[in-house]
Amino acid sequence: MDEQNVTRLRVGEKDIVLVGTAHVSRASAELVKRVIEAEKPDAVCVELDEQRYESIRQANRWKDTDIFKIIREKKTTLMLINLALASFQKRVAKQFGIEPGMEMIQAIRSAEEAGARLVLADRNIQVTFARIWSGVGLWGKAKLMTQLLWSILSSEEITEEELEKMKTRDMLDSMLEEFTEHAPQLKTPLIDERDQYIAQKIREAPGGKIVAVVGAAHVPGITREIQREHDLGALTALPPKSNWPKIVGWVLPVAIVALIAVTFFLNPSVGVQQTISWLLWTGLLSGLGAAAALAHPLAVLTAVVAAPLTTLHPLLAAGWFAGFAQAYFHRPSVRDFESLSEDVLSVKGFWRNRVTRILLVVTLCNIGASFGTFIAGADIVRRFLGHI
């Protein structure tokens, strides 16, 4: 047995065996199988949450996806990120001829064969992202999205040497490693808190002997944290939402409308110029975002028409209207959902598949409208100051 990746601990009356794995390694899956067969544990803990567990157990889950519901619930960006994360992992796995998440699949199978209790030990990925998101500013969010998407959608192949390095890091951690070097505050929600959460779930697992299958990056932290009790409620609490986005969301459009109204009173011709600037910048950049996603022409037109109005209302977004239009004119078929797992392996596939194209339309359209808001807002202020 490869003892280098196996750590044995004694916590109270429990014997705990940590198996450190790479998430795209066949050798890791074989090690998991050998350890569980040899140890015959009472429980097997896996580094999965309910969402990722269901994605493994239900290969055809995408067929039941309601794309309109995703848009209405404002989950398009989250779904796009999740698909992009899956894209990176599947691309690496396909390159080396292995099954993504093979070691977790093996742990589930071996637990069933051994009659052991299966424990989903990782924190909900949406909670982790929410806590990460709250820890960075606006510029940090932009850098995070850029780094994440670039790492995931890059067509460069992973070398054997890089694959070996992944054995010391979680898949998600490895993609965000470069960013965390520049934003060390991300280490707390991404690594430290998850170490504490997983450690506590292992402590609470039933039985006297526990095998825990986790990414190798988490082994040192879990080894340290498992000797202490941790409050799972505190670790899963969503960060309080700041009031500033709401305040800015209402103050900015009110200020824009007020400036144009005052300018109209002082100099009607300049007021007309301000209005045209707002219509052009918000509408055209939103439409450009939709066009970049290869949206249906009427979805692009919807983005252009909706953006000047939705940017003045914090509860609306041009991307939602464009996304609904795209879904109406290019409704995804069962085939699109069935081919989703293959299409996300390439950048071209993201644009070809009707499901991911809708997500791209919503996301890129909203990004374009946001840029248009700031550019047009600055131009309106400039024209106002120049004619008072």
Secondary structure, 3 states (H helix, E strand, C coil): CCHHHEEEEEECCEEEEEEEECCCCHHHHHHHHHHHHHHCCCEEEECCCHHHHHHHHCCCHHHHCCHHHHHHCCCHHHHHHHHHHHHHHHHHHHHCCCCCCHHHHHHHHHHHHHCCEEEECCCCHHHHHHHHHCCCCHHHHHHHHHHHHHHHHCCCCCCHHHHHHHCCCCHHHHHHHHHHHHCHHHHHHHHHHHHHHHHHHHHHCCCCEEEEEEEHHHHHHHHHHCCCCCCHHHHHCCCCCCCHHHHHHHHHHHHHHHHHHHHHHHCHHHHHHHHHHHHHHHHHHHHHHHHHCCCCHHHHHHHHHHHHHHCCCCCCCHHHHHHHHHHHHCCCCHHHHHCHHHHCCCHHHHHHCHHHHHHHHHHHHHHHHHHHHHHHHHHHHHHHHCCC
